[in-house]
């Protein structure tokens, strides 16, 4: 039962429930559990303090099982604590995590501050409540840690992790949940000698191979790409988009799937026209001004048709047409695959994860200088 739930990530209608949810008209066989920060004495001290440098284990459970829901809320006086607290998830005793991201980025808050948004799988409520509904199966064991990489005490970390166990093993071929953080601060545009995105210098530039695209993630093995959240801090004036999404399946040298523009991939249109929106599978909950210093956040989930790969996968997007722009990108990609997974790139040090303007040249460029490419 757990295997069939986890392997079918697509939201196909099944009675009253999507396929990743149990059918409430059928009696379930699993046992539901919760790992939480509840006060073990039964009093009301229902949170944990986390000292700087400490990794707190919030779940340590044997399988077969499936994590169905994560909920966190954090009380910290540290600036950019959403960038400095790291969420990691390990499956079946592995030494390297299958999920590794700053906790804010994992929940789509890649700019380092709280904003409310809603989707099918991730949401942030009105008062700093973080929720995840991605189904996460495991055969033998699951471990979740939250690490304080900041300099101040986390005064209160509240959490609830809902998970199921069953006596039946996972179905053969069950795919495991993965999530990986990436950033480019900045993306390096191939020129800064432009004034508008539609300048012939940049508008007519061709990119058929994805060279120098921003990479959301790369994977080895078989699996399915489920989606991405991304935040943008503009270092230059003008619309940050014009970049096409490009996906390379099973070692393809040219894109197996290619898009028509950044806002098009996130299922918006016309540069969002300054209007934020947030729907079940796509959205742009933060739409900033199109100037240096402007901030935006976007997301897209492919749960209607996850992109299948058999041996390898690379998910990318251009930063401007043919990568002419030099803005900062921060992203988390979400996918399911067989284990073992390929090593993740090292997580950037805390200081390098903070969203800061970079001086890159070009229209409106301000901020601290960066080394030449």
Residue frames as qw, qx, qy, qz and C-alpha x, y, z in Angstrom:
[[0.000, 0.885, 0.466, 0.000, 0.00, 0.00, 0.00],
 [0.288, -0.816, 0.087, 0.493, 2.72, 2.47, 0.96],
 [0.437, -0.175, 0.580, 0.665, 4.69, 1.75, -2.18],
 [0.257, 0.563, 0.662, 0.423, 1.76, 2.34, -4.50],
 [0.107, -0.937, -0.282, 0.176, 0.97, 5.63, -2.76],
 [0.358, -0.716, 0.261, 0.540, 4.54, 6.89, -3.01],
 [0.459, -0.026, 0.648, 0.608, 5.34, 5.73, -6.53],
 [0.176, 0.653, 0.593, 0.437, 2.30, 7.45, -8.00],
 [0.243, -0.325, -0.233, 0.884, 3.08, 11.09, -7.36],
 [0.082, -0.213, -0.440, -0.869, 0.80, 12.48, -10.06],
 [0.301, 0.172, 0.524, -0.778, -2.46, 13.95, -8.80],
 [0.300, -0.123, -0.763, -0.559, -4.79, 11.67, -10.72],
 [0.594, -0.256, 0.145, -0.749, -8.37, 11.66, -9.46],
 [0.395, -0.026, -0.917, 0.038, -9.24, 8.58, -7.45],
 [0.337, -0.635, -0.688, 0.099, -12.62, 8.62, -5.77],
 [0.192, -0.963, -0.190, -0.018, -12.57, 11.61, -3.36],
 [0.521, -0.734, 0.265, 0.346, -8.75, 11.78, -3.09],
 [0.413, 0.753, -0.495, -0.133, -5.72, 12.47, -5.26],
 [0.912, 0.117, -0.392, 0.033, -3.61, 9.33, -5.74],
 [0.397, 0.367, -0.599, 0.591, -1.02, 10.40, -3.16],
 [0.389, -0.306, 0.433, -0.753, -3.68, 10.58, -0.41],
 [0.105, 0.110, 0.977, -0.150, -5.42, 7.63, 1.26],
 [0.350, -0.336, -0.563, -0.669, -8.95, 7.05, 0.06],
 [0.269, -0.199, 0.562, -0.757, -11.17, 7.87, 3.08],
 [0.816, 0.001, -0.052, -0.576, -13.87, 5.45, 1.86],
 [0.844, 0.153, -0.510, 0.066, -11.46, 2.48, 2.15],
 [0.731, -0.677, 0.086, 0.014, -10.26, 1.16, 5.49],
 [0.346, 0.760, -0.520, 0.181, -6.51, 1.80, 5.81],
 [0.929, -0.175, -0.296, 0.138, -4.08, -0.72, 7.26],
 [0.461, 0.426, -0.381, 0.679, -1.28, 1.60, 8.39],
 [0.498, -0.673, -0.414, 0.358, -0.64, 2.95, 11.89],
 [0.203, 0.841, 0.021, 0.501, -0.28, 6.73, 12.15],
 [0.658, -0.407, -0.269, 0.574, 2.44, 8.24, 14.36],
 [0.123, 0.947, 0.016, 0.298, 3.68, 11.71, 15.20],
 [0.662, -0.138, -0.226, 0.701, 7.15, 12.87, 16.18],
 [0.033, -0.888, -0.225, -0.401, 6.84, 16.29, 17.78],
 [0.266, 0.405, -0.425, 0.764, 8.37, 18.88, 20.05],
 [0.613, -0.620, -0.276, -0.406, 5.63, 18.25, 22.63],
 [0.225, -0.625, 0.574, -0.479, 6.67, 18.60, 26.26],
 [0.550, 0.049, -0.834, -0.013, 7.44, 15.02, 27.44],
 [0.044, -0.057, -0.746, 0.662, 6.25, 15.89, 30.95],
 [0.033, -0.621, -0.773, -0.126, 2.79, 16.78, 29.69],
 [0.117, -0.696, -0.231, 0.669, 3.24, 20.47, 30.57],
 [0.456, 0.845, 0.258, -0.107, 3.18, 23.32, 28.06],
 [0.180, -0.728, 0.482, 0.453, 6.87, 23.69, 27.16],
 [0.828, 0.351, 0.437, -0.028, 6.16, 22.31, 23.68],
 [0.527, 0.824, -0.201, 0.044, 9.25, 23.49, 21.82],
 [0.873, -0.158, 0.008, 0.461, 12.98, 22.85, 21.61],
 [0.064, -0.929, 0.261, 0.254, 15.88, 25.26, 21.97],
 [0.896, 0.285, 0.097, 0.327, 18.69, 24.73, 19.46],
 [0.402, -0.752, 0.211, 0.477, 22.14, 26.13, 20.22],
 [0.423, 0.787, -0.361, -0.267, 24.40, 27.39, 17.41],
 [0.184, 0.518, -0.831, -0.088, 26.19, 24.51, 15.71],
 [0.428, -0.031, 0.844, -0.322, 23.77, 21.88, 17.01],
 [0.414, 0.004, -0.696, -0.587, 21.87, 19.41, 14.82],
 [0.523, -0.032, 0.580, -0.624, 18.55, 18.45, 16.42],
 [0.096, -0.075, -0.939, -0.321, 17.03, 15.12, 15.35],
 [0.490, 0.038, 0.180, -0.852, 13.29, 15.64, 14.92],
 [0.923, 0.095, -0.002, -0.373, 12.50, 12.16, 13.54],
 [0.043, 0.447, -0.893, -0.017, 14.25, 8.82, 14.00],
 [0.783, 0.081, 0.329, -0.521, 11.88, 6.06, 12.90],
 [0.291, -0.151, 0.910, 0.255, 12.02, 2.51, 11.57],
 [0.552, 0.236, -0.316, -0.735, 10.02, 1.39, 8.53],
 [0.231, 0.373, 0.542, 0.716, 8.42, 0.37, 6.36],
 [0.045, -0.689, -0.471, 0.550, 6.79, 3.75, 6.51],
 [0.291, 0.566, 0.389, 0.666, 5.84, 6.98, 4.84],
 [0.146, -0.366, -0.293, 0.871, 6.13, 10.56, 6.07],
 [0.177, 0.665, 0.671, 0.277, 2.92, 12.36, 5.12],
 [0.053, -0.931, -0.190, -0.307, 3.33, 15.81, 6.66],
 [0.548, -0.061, -0.304, 0.777, 5.97, 18.17, 8.07],
 [0.146, -0.911, -0.244, -0.299, 5.08, 21.25, 10.14],
 [0.577, -0.123, -0.286, 0.755, 7.52, 23.72, 11.67],
 [0.021, -0.941, -0.123, -0.315, 7.41, 27.16, 13.24],
 [0.693, 0.057, -0.265, 0.668, 10.49, 28.96, 14.52],
 [0.243, -0.966, -0.085, -0.015, 11.14, 31.67, 17.09],
 [0.737, -0.088, 0.041, 0.669, 14.54, 33.22, 16.44],
 [0.032, -0.930, -0.067, 0.361, 15.87, 36.75, 16.69],
 [0.485, -0.313, 0.519, 0.630, 18.64, 36.03, 14.18],
 [0.432, 0.651, -0.151, -0.605, 18.40, 37.96, 10.92],
 [0.596, 0.431, -0.583, -0.345, 18.02, 35.60, 7.94],
 [0.480, -0.288, 0.792, -0.244, 17.53, 32.59, 10.21],
 [0.854, 0.357, 0.239, -0.293, 15.54, 30.97, 7.39],
 [0.632, 0.670, -0.388, 0.025, 18.82, 30.84, 5.46],
 [0.033, 0.614, -0.714, 0.333, 20.93, 29.72, 8.43],
 [0.652, -0.138, 0.653, -0.360, 18.85, 26.77, 9.65],
 [0.338, 0.347, -0.760, -0.433, 19.31, 23.64, 7.51],
 [0.848, 0.006, 0.306, -0.432, 16.83, 20.80, 6.98],
 [0.228, 0.415, -0.852, -0.224, 18.23, 17.37, 6.14],
 [0.879, -0.030, 0.230, -0.417, 16.50, 14.02, 5.58],
 [0.039, 0.446, -0.885, -0.126, 18.22, 10.63, 5.39],
 [0.877, 0.046, -0.106, -0.466, 16.68, 7.39, 4.11],
 [0.990, 0.021, -0.140, -0.017, 17.46, 3.81, 5.14],
 [0.771, -0.515, 0.136, 0.349, 20.65, 4.57, 7.06],
 [0.641, 0.594, 0.058, 0.483, 22.41, 6.48, 4.27],
 [0.558, -0.359, -0.157, 0.731, 25.34, 8.69, 5.24],
 [0.089, -0.034, 0.204, 0.974, 24.51, 11.55, 2.88],
 [0.359, 0.422, 0.520, -0.650, 21.11, 13.27, 2.94],
 [0.285, 0.421, 0.744, 0.433, 18.50, 12.91, 0.20],
 [0.031, -0.910, -0.321, -0.261, 17.09, 16.28, 1.28],
 [0.541, -0.342, -0.151, 0.753, 19.40, 19.18, 2.10],
 [0.141, 0.653, 0.296, 0.683, 18.35, 22.83, 2.03],
 [0.020, -0.074, 0.389, -0.918, 18.08, 25.92, 4.19],
 [0.127, 0.412, 0.858, -0.278, 14.72, 25.47, 5.85],
 [0.288, 0.616, 0.159, -0.716, 13.29, 28.65, 4.37],
 [0.253, 0.404, -0.631, -0.612, 14.28, 27.69, 0.84],
 [0.034, 0.106, 0.992, 0.056, 12.76, 24.22, 1.25],
 [0.151, 0.622, 0.703, -0.310, 9.42, 25.91, 1.97],
 [0.366, 0.685, 0.444, 0.448, 9.79, 28.36, -0.93],
 [0.219, -0.966, -0.081, 0.108, 11.10, 31.27, 1.15],
 [0.815, 0.175, 0.052, 0.550, 14.34, 31.72, -0.76],
 [0.180, 0.772, -0.031, 0.609, 14.61, 35.46, -0.07],
 [0.407, 0.082, -0.625, 0.661, 15.21, 34.86, 3.63],
 [0.259, -0.023, 0.388, -0.884, 11.98, 36.35, 4.96],
 [0.266, 0.327, 0.884, -0.200, 8.46, 35.08, 5.59],
 [0.402, 0.155, -0.204, -0.879, 5.63, 35.52, 3.11],
 [0.639, 0.154, 0.653, -0.377, 2.40, 33.58, 2.97],
 [0.445, 0.344, -0.576, -0.594, 1.72, 31.33, -0.02],
 [0.745, 0.011, 0.566, -0.352, -0.20, 28.17, -0.81],
 [0.463, 0.363, -0.685, -0.430, 0.26, 25.19, -3.11],
 [0.894, -0.107, -0.327, -0.288, -0.73, 21.53, -3.18],
 [0.859, -0.005, -0.413, 0.303, 2.50, 20.28, -1.60],
 [0.458, -0.089, -0.344, 0.815, 4.03, 23.25, 0.25],
 [0.135, -0.828, -0.332, -0.431, 2.51, 26.23, 2.04],
 [0.322, 0.001, -0.439, 0.839, 3.39, 28.99, 4.46],
 [0.184, -0.745, -0.641, -0.020, 0.55, 30.29, 6.62],
 [0.009, 0.893, 0.132, 0.431, -0.13, 33.76, 7.88],
 [0.442, -0.832, 0.284, -0.178, 1.93, 33.47, 11.07],
 [0.072, 0.668, -0.740, 0.024, 5.19, 31.76, 10.08],
 [0.782, -0.096, 0.584, -0.196, 3.82, 28.22, 9.89],
 [0.230, 0.512, -0.719, -0.409, 5.67, 25.97, 7.43],
 [0.805, 0.082, 0.495, -0.317, 3.90, 22.92, 5.93],
 [0.212, 0.414, -0.777, -0.425, 4.95, 20.15, 3.54],
 [0.818, 0.096, 0.367, -0.432, 2.69, 17.40, 2.15],
 [0.513, 0.495, -0.661, -0.232, 5.07, 15.59, -0.21],
 [0.961, -0.226, 0.062, -0.150, 4.72, 11.81, 0.45],
 [0.150, 0.714, -0.674, 0.113, 8.07, 10.41, 1.59],
 [0.971, -0.140, -0.122, -0.150, 8.32, 6.60, 1.74],
 [0.026, 0.657, -0.736, 0.160, 11.11, 4.66, 3.43],
 [0.813, 0.012, -0.565, -0.139, 11.77, 0.95, 3.75],
 [0.700, -0.123, -0.570, 0.412, 14.06, 0.57, 6.76],
 [0.425, -0.529, -0.345, 0.648, 14.59, 3.92, 8.43],
 [0.191, 0.803, 0.220, 0.520, 13.99, 7.68, 8.26],
 [0.504, -0.477, -0.273, 0.666, 15.93, 10.41, 10.03],
 [0.174, 0.845, 0.226, 0.453, 15.28, 14.17, 9.91],
 [0.533, -0.370, -0.256, 0.717, 17.59, 16.78, 11.40],
 [0.096, 0.948, 0.173, 0.250, 17.38, 20.55, 11.81],
 [0.704, -0.117, -0.138, 0.687, 20.78, 22.24, 12.21],
 [0.088, -0.978, -0.120, 0.147, 21.34, 25.73, 13.56],
 [0.722, 0.203, 0.086, 0.655, 24.21, 27.13, 11.48],
 [0.008, 0.882, 0.077, 0.465, 23.63, 30.65, 12.77],
 [0.338, 0.329, -0.527, 0.707, 25.27, 32.48, 15.66],
 [0.387, -0.280, 0.339, -0.811, 22.23, 32.86, 17.92],
 [0.230, 0.091, 0.923, -0.295, 20.12, 30.43, 19.89],
 [0.379, -0.308, -0.618, -0.616, 16.90, 29.22, 18.28],
 [0.289, -0.232, 0.515, -0.773, 14.66, 30.15, 21.19],
 [0.647, 0.151, 0.611, -0.431, 11.82, 27.86, 20.17],
 [0.276, 0.203, -0.768, -0.541, 11.58, 25.27, 17.41],
 [0.679, 0.126, 0.508, -0.514, 8.12, 23.72, 17.23],
 [0.309, 0.297, -0.757, -0.494, 7.56, 20.72, 14.97],
 [0.779, 0.084, 0.508, -0.359, 5.14, 17.94, 14.13],
 [0.224, 0.363, -0.793, -0.434, 6.14, 15.13, 11.76],
 [0.813, 0.087, 0.335, -0.469, 3.25, 12.82, 10.84],
 [0.270, 0.413, -0.821, -0.287, 4.24, 9.41, 9.50],
 [0.906, -0.033, 0.022, -0.421, 2.71, 6.00, 8.92],
 [0.108, -0.411, 0.903, 0.060, 4.10, 2.51, 9.41],
 [0.872, 0.141, -0.113, -0.455, 2.87, -0.73, 7.92],
 [0.751, -0.306, 0.584, 0.046, 3.84, -4.38, 8.16],
 [0.812, 0.478, 0.289, 0.167, 4.01, -4.78, 4.38],
 [0.509, -0.301, 0.275, 0.758, 7.28, -3.79, 2.68],
 [0.264, 0.643, -0.137, -0.706, 7.39, -1.06, 0.08],
 [0.843, 0.472, 0.242, -0.093, 6.41, -2.17, -3.39],
 [0.697, -0.065, 0.370, 0.611, 9.34, -3.01, -5.71],
 [0.364, 0.455, 0.355, 0.731, 10.53, 0.06, -7.57],
 [0.229, -0.898, -0.358, 0.113, 9.24, 2.54, -5.01],
 [0.435, 0.567, -0.065, 0.696, 10.89, 5.94, -5.51],
 [0.492, -0.517, -0.405, 0.571, 12.32, 8.02, -2.66],
 [0.059, 0.976, 0.200, 0.066, 11.78, 11.75, -2.14],
 [0.635, -0.076, 0.005, 0.769, 14.72, 14.09, -2.77],
 [0.075, 0.977, 0.189, 0.066, 15.18, 17.84, -2.55],
 [0.703, -0.052, 0.035, 0.708, 18.32, 19.83, -3.36],
 [0.054, -0.933, -0.100, 0.341, 19.27, 23.47, -2.82],
 [0.636, 0.232, 0.226, 0.700, 21.24, 25.41, -5.42],
 [0.024, -0.921, -0.161, 0.354, 22.15, 29.06, -5.78],
 [0.600, 0.349, 0.159, 0.703, 24.01, 31.43, -8.05],
 [0.215, -0.941, -0.183, 0.187, 25.04, 34.68, -6.43],
 [0.573, 0.461, 0.074, -0.673, 25.33, 35.92, -9.06],
 [0.802, 0.402, 0.406, 0.172, 24.59, 34.09, -12.28],
 [0.304, -0.490, 0.352, 0.737, 27.32, 35.29, -14.63],
 [0.599, 0.729, 0.244, -0.224, 25.82, 36.86, -17.74],
 [0.765, 0.162, 0.306, 0.544, 27.91, 36.72, -20.91],
 [0.280, 0.414, 0.121, 0.858, 27.67, 40.50, -21.32],
 [0.137, -0.659, -0.516, 0.530, 26.65, 43.61, -19.38],
 [0.074, -0.222, 0.285, 0.929, 26.71, 45.87, -22.44],
 [0.101, -0.481, -0.751, -0.441, 22.96, 46.12, -22.83],
 [0.156, -0.108, 0.247, -0.950, 20.27, 48.56, -21.75],
 [0.731, 0.035, 0.153, -0.664, 17.07, 46.59, -22.41],
 [0.651, -0.074, 0.755, -0.026, 16.33, 42.86, -22.61],
 [0.712, 0.583, 0.390, -0.041, 15.12, 43.34, -26.17],
 [0.017, 0.797, -0.447, -0.406, 18.38, 44.90, -27.36],
 [0.838, 0.447, -0.268, -0.164, 19.43, 43.08, -30.56],
 [0.161, 0.606, -0.747, 0.223, 22.77, 42.27, -28.90],
 [0.267, -0.160, 0.869, -0.385, 21.06, 39.93, -26.44],
 [0.704, 0.258, 0.304, -0.588, 17.66, 39.29, -28.01],
 [0.770, 0.494, -0.302, -0.269, 19.12, 37.55, -31.07],
 [0.044, -0.528, 0.839, -0.128, 21.62, 35.42, -29.17],
 [0.842, -0.001, -0.421, -0.339, 21.04, 31.67, -29.60],
 [0.259, -0.428, 0.801, -0.329, 21.36, 28.94, -26.97],
 [0.799, 0.085, -0.411, -0.431, 20.51, 25.45, -28.23],
 [0.663, 0.120, -0.706, 0.219, 22.57, 23.38, -25.78],
 [0.635, -0.727, -0.249, -0.077, 21.83, 24.98, -22.40],
 [0.647, 0.181, -0.294, 0.679, 25.41, 26.15, -21.99],
 [0.158, 0.151, -0.361, 0.906, 25.82, 28.22, -18.81],
 [0.511, -0.539, -0.411, -0.529, 22.17, 27.75, -17.81],
 [0.365, -0.433, 0.561, -0.604, 21.29, 27.92, -14.13],
 [0.485, 0.003, -0.870, -0.093, 21.01, 24.31, -12.92],
 [0.669, -0.465, 0.055, -0.577, 18.17, 23.35, -10.59],
 [0.679, -0.409, 0.602, -0.098, 19.57, 19.85, -10.08],
 [0.536, 0.409, -0.692, -0.258, 21.23, 16.86, -11.72],
 [0.781, -0.254, 0.468, -0.327, 20.43, 13.24, -10.90],
 [0.291, 0.333, -0.870, -0.219, 21.77, 9.79, -11.71],
 [0.216, 0.133, 0.924, -0.286, 19.48, 6.77, -11.61],
 [0.135, -0.417, -0.722, -0.535, 15.80, 6.38, -12.48],
 [0.072, -0.439, -0.597, 0.668, 13.05, 8.62, -11.20],
 [0.101, 0.745, 0.556, 0.356, 10.66, 11.50, -11.78],
 [0.190, 0.102, -0.150, 0.965, 11.07, 15.27, -11.51],
 [0.133, -0.648, -0.736, 0.143, 8.30, 16.78, -9.39],
 [0.043, 0.932, 0.267, 0.243, 8.98, 20.53, -9.40],
 [0.531, 0.114, -0.207, 0.814, 10.93, 23.54, -8.16],
 [0.175, -0.940, -0.262, 0.129, 10.69, 26.66, -6.03],
 [0.606, 0.205, 0.040, 0.768, 12.95, 29.60, -6.90],
 [0.159, -0.914, -0.218, 0.305, 13.63, 33.10, -5.63],
 [0.581, 0.493, 0.144, 0.632, 15.32, 35.91, -7.51],
 [0.277, -0.803, -0.085, 0.520, 17.22, 38.98, -6.29],
 [0.596, 0.739, 0.167, 0.268, 17.80, 41.29, -9.25],
 [0.553, -0.427, 0.107, 0.707, 21.24, 42.83, -9.69],
 [0.153, 0.000, 0.445, 0.882, 20.16, 44.63, -12.86],
 [0.424, 0.331, 0.195, -0.820, 17.17, 46.65, -14.05],
 [0.517, 0.205, -0.563, -0.611, 14.45, 45.27, -16.30],
 [0.918, -0.107, -0.012, -0.382, 12.45, 42.04, -16.33],
 [0.400, -0.552, 0.731, -0.004, 14.53, 39.26, -14.77],
 [0.825, 0.172, 0.525, -0.118, 13.07, 36.65, -17.09],
 [0.534, 0.679, -0.366, -0.345, 13.40, 35.95, -20.82],
 [0.073, -0.435, 0.897, 0.026, 15.11, 32.68, -19.88],
 [0.790, 0.049, -0.419, -0.445, 13.85, 29.34, -21.22],
 [0.723, -0.360, 0.552, -0.206, 13.52, 26.19, -19.12],
 [0.608, 0.463, -0.615, -0.193, 15.50, 23.25, -20.53],
 [0.788, -0.336, 0.466, -0.221, 15.38, 19.63, -19.37],
 [0.395, 0.524, -0.736, -0.168, 17.93, 17.01, -20.43],
 [0.883, -0.175, 0.262, -0.348, 16.68, 13.43, -20.06],
 [0.942, -0.043, 0.310, 0.123, 18.92, 10.36, -19.99],
 [0.601, -0.306, 0.384, 0.631, 22.10, 12.02, -21.22],
 [0.468, 0.766, 0.380, 0.221, 20.59, 14.11, -24.01],
 [0.492, -0.076, 0.063, 0.865, 23.00, 16.76, -25.35],
 [0.133, -0.256, -0.217, -0.933, 20.19, 19.05, -26.44],
 [0.399, -0.044, 0.509, -0.761, 17.06, 19.75, -24.40],
 [0.009, 0.255, 0.959, 0.126, 14.52, 16.94, -24.37],
 [0.059, -0.820, -0.569, -0.012, 11.98, 19.56, -23.27],
 [0.320, -0.004, -0.021, 0.947, 12.43, 23.30, -23.86],
 [0.024, 0.740, 0.581, -0.337, 10.22, 26.23, -22.92],
 [0.308, 0.709, 0.345, 0.532, 9.40, 29.71, -24.16],
 [0.032, 0.645, -0.185, 0.740, 10.32, 31.96, -21.23],
 [0.144, 0.120, -0.762, 0.620, 10.69, 32.16, -17.47],
 [0.449, 0.041, 0.373, -0.811, 7.17, 33.28, -16.61],
 [0.736, 0.148, -0.419, -0.511, 5.78, 30.77, -19.11],
 [0.484, 0.114, -0.849, 0.179, 7.46, 27.87, -17.32],
 [0.014, -0.112, -0.719, 0.686, 5.91, 29.02, -14.04],
 [0.040, 0.529, 0.825, 0.197, 2.57, 29.16, -15.91],
 [0.031, 0.736, 0.253, -0.627, 2.18, 32.92, -15.74],
 [0.537, 0.580, 0.416, 0.450, 2.40, 35.33, -18.67],
 [0.201, 0.837, 0.110, 0.497, 3.69, 38.73, -19.76],
 [0.343, 0.374, -0.474, 0.719, 6.26, 39.08, -17.01],
 [0.308, -0.439, -0.757, 0.374, 3.54, 38.72, -14.32],
 [0.022, -0.669, -0.275, -0.690, 2.75, 42.45, -14.76],
 [0.025, -0.388, 0.459, -0.799, 3.50, 43.12, -11.10],
 [0.730, -0.287, 0.001, -0.620, 0.68, 40.87, -9.87],
 [0.085, -0.303, 0.927, -0.205, 1.49, 38.02, -7.45],
 [0.823, -0.054, -0.183, -0.535, -0.57, 34.81, -7.52],
 [0.154, -0.339, 0.899, -0.231, -0.50, 31.43, -5.80],
 [0.826, 0.057, -0.202, -0.523, -2.29, 28.32, -7.10],
 [0.923, -0.274, 0.241, -0.123, -2.11, 24.60, -6.37],
 [0.901, 0.075, 0.236, 0.357, 0.60, 23.64, -8.86],
 [0.524, 0.345, 0.127, 0.768, 2.12, 26.96, -9.94],
 [0.183, -0.935, -0.302, 0.030, 2.50, 30.56, -8.92],
 [0.434, 0.399, -0.187, 0.786, 4.51, 33.69, -8.27],
 [0.437, -0.731, -0.503, 0.147, 3.69, 34.64, -4.67],
 [0.305, -0.731, 0.029, 0.609, 6.28, 37.44, -4.66],
 [0.558, 0.592, 0.333, 0.477, 6.51, 39.73, -7.70],
 [0.382, -0.614, -0.078, 0.687, 8.92, 42.62, -7.18],
 [0.306, 0.888, -0.050, -0.341, 9.67, 45.74, -9.16],
 [0.874, 0.352, 0.139, 0.305, 11.76, 45.17, -12.28],
 [0.128, 0.906, -0.308, 0.262, 14.77, 47.09, -11.02],
 [0.511, 0.288, -0.676, 0.445, 18.07, 46.23, -9.35],
 [0.141, -0.152, 0.648, -0.733, 17.10, 45.18, -5.83],
 [0.726, -0.046, -0.139, -0.672, 13.75, 43.77, -6.95],
 [0.207, -0.201, 0.933, -0.213, 12.77, 40.45, -5.38],
 [0.742, 0.080, -0.265, -0.611, 10.53, 37.68, -6.71],
 [0.346, -0.194, 0.906, -0.146, 9.61, 34.08, -5.83],
 [0.683, 0.236, -0.355, -0.593, 8.06, 31.51, -8.16],
 [0.443, -0.194, 0.865, -0.130, 7.18, 27.79, -8.17],
 [0.698, 0.248, -0.401, -0.538, 6.00, 25.01, -10.46],
 [0.521, -0.201, 0.811, -0.174, 5.05, 21.43, -9.60],
 [0.417, 0.259, -0.688, -0.534, 4.77, 18.75, -12.30],
 [0.384, -0.035, 0.842, -0.378, 2.44, 16.53, -10.31],
 [0.738, 0.430, 0.120, -0.506, 0.05, 16.31, -13.25],
 [0.906, 0.400, -0.103, 0.092, 2.84, 14.68, -15.32],
 [0.530, -0.707, 0.385, 0.265, 6.17, 14.18, -13.52],
 [0.525, 0.711, -0.439, -0.165, 9.05, 14.17, -15.99],
 [0.961, -0.192, 0.198, 0.013, 10.37, 10.60, -16.12],
 [0.283, 0.743, -0.606, -0.038, 14.05, 9.68, -16.45],
 [0.986, -0.034, -0.155, -0.049, 15.67, 6.24, -16.61],
 [0.824, 0.051, -0.197, 0.529, 19.40, 6.90, -16.21],
 [0.376, -0.204, -0.168, 0.888, 19.97, 10.62, -15.61],
 [0.050, 0.859, 0.478, 0.178, 18.30, 14.02, -15.53],
 [0.356, -0.136, -0.098, 0.919, 19.34, 17.65, -15.61],
 [0.026, 0.846, 0.531, 0.046, 16.88, 20.49, -14.97],
 [0.403, -0.157, 0.036, 0.901, 17.93, 24.02, -15.95],
 [0.207, 0.891, 0.402, -0.030, 16.72, 27.48, -16.85],
 [0.481, 0.440, 0.040, 0.757, 18.39, 30.38, -18.63],
 [0.256, -0.678, -0.317, 0.612, 19.07, 33.61, -16.73],
 [0.229, 0.705, -0.150, -0.654, 17.89, 36.03, -19.36],
 [0.839, 0.519, -0.005, -0.162, 17.86, 35.21, -23.06],
 [0.813, 0.395, -0.309, 0.297, 20.83, 32.90, -23.73],
 [0.727, -0.470, -0.266, 0.425, 22.03, 33.78, -20.19],
 [0.347, 0.593, -0.014, 0.726, 22.76, 37.48, -20.67],
 [0.392, -0.792, 0.008, -0.468, 21.53, 38.59, -17.22],
 [0.454, 0.264, -0.676, 0.517, 23.48, 38.44, -13.94],
 [0.569, -0.541, 0.065, -0.616, 20.81, 38.21, -11.22],
 [0.125, -0.299, 0.875, -0.359, 20.94, 36.04, -8.08],
 [0.753, -0.135, -0.443, -0.467, 18.93, 32.79, -8.07],
 [0.226, -0.269, 0.831, -0.432, 18.14, 30.57, -5.06],
 [0.728, 0.035, -0.385, -0.567, 16.22, 27.34, -5.64],
 [0.450, -0.195, 0.843, -0.222, 15.13, 23.96, -4.33],
 [0.563, 0.167, -0.619, -0.522, 14.28, 21.16, -6.77],
 [0.646, -0.137, 0.607, -0.442, 12.03, 18.26, -5.69],
 [0.633, 0.307, -0.592, -0.392, 12.09, 14.82, -7.26],
 [0.863, -0.236, 0.385, -0.224, 11.67, 11.10, -6.63],
 [0.560, 0.558, -0.603, -0.112, 14.24, 8.47, -7.57],
 [0.942, -0.143, -0.281, 0.111, 15.79, 5.12, -6.72],
 [0.377, -0.831, 0.410, 0.003, 18.61, 5.04, -4.22],
 [0.429, -0.543, -0.146, 0.707, 21.52, 5.52, -4.09],
 [0.295, 0.939, 0.175, -0.012, 21.51, 9.11, -5.33],
 [0.623, 0.465, -0.117, 0.619, 24.44, 11.03, -6.80],
 [0.437, -0.361, -0.353, 0.745, 26.38, 13.26, -4.36],
 [0.062, 0.943, 0.325, 0.015, 24.91, 16.72, -3.87],
 [0.388, 0.612, -0.181, 0.665, 27.05, 19.82, -4.42],
 [0.391, -0.208, -0.569, 0.693, 28.40, 21.12, -1.10],
 [0.129, -0.880, -0.457, -0.015, 25.97, 23.44, 0.65],
 [0.316, 0.647, -0.133, 0.681, 27.41, 26.99, 0.44],
 [0.352, -0.147, -0.575, 0.724, 28.67, 28.43, 3.74],
 [0.057, -0.739, -0.592, 0.317, 26.17, 30.53, 5.71],
 [0.099, -0.622, 0.053, 0.775, 27.70, 33.87, 4.73],
 [0.016, -0.150, 0.667, 0.730, 27.41, 33.01, 1.04],
 [0.005, 0.459, 0.877, 0.145, 23.73, 32.01, 1.35],
 [0.009, 0.652, 0.409, -0.639, 22.55, 35.45, 2.44],
 [0.451, 0.680, 0.475, 0.328, 20.78, 37.32, -0.40],
 [0.272, -0.691, 0.045, 0.668, 22.99, 40.32, -1.16],
 [0.532, 0.836, 0.041, -0.129, 23.13, 42.62, -4.16],
 [0.729, -0.185, 0.361, 0.551, 26.18, 42.08, -6.35],
 [0.180, 0.791, -0.199, -0.550, 27.87, 44.64, -8.57],
 [0.710, 0.137, 0.641, 0.258, 27.78, 43.00, -11.99],
 [0.071, -0.201, 0.426, 0.879, 27.62, 45.96, -14.34],
 [0.032, -0.427, -0.797, -0.426, 24.78, 46.60, -16.73],
 [0.223, -0.568, -0.225, -0.759, 21.65, 48.71, -16.18],
 [0.601, -0.655, -0.044, -0.456, 21.00, 49.72, -12.58],
 [0.821, -0.025, -0.490, 0.292, 23.80, 47.59, -11.16],
 [0.266, -0.768, 0.330, -0.480, 24.61, 48.35, -7.50],
 [0.931, -0.358, -0.003, -0.068, 25.96, 46.44, -4.52],
 [0.537, -0.644, 0.488, 0.242, 29.27, 44.92, -3.58],
 [0.443, 0.625, -0.556, -0.323, 31.80, 44.16, -6.35],
 [0.939, -0.087, 0.330, -0.043, 32.36, 40.54, -7.35],
 [0.421, -0.432, 0.625, 0.495, 35.49, 39.02, -8.93],
 [0.474, 0.490, -0.405, -0.609, 35.68, 39.02, -12.71],
 [0.951, 0.116, 0.179, -0.222, 34.57, 35.83, -14.44]]
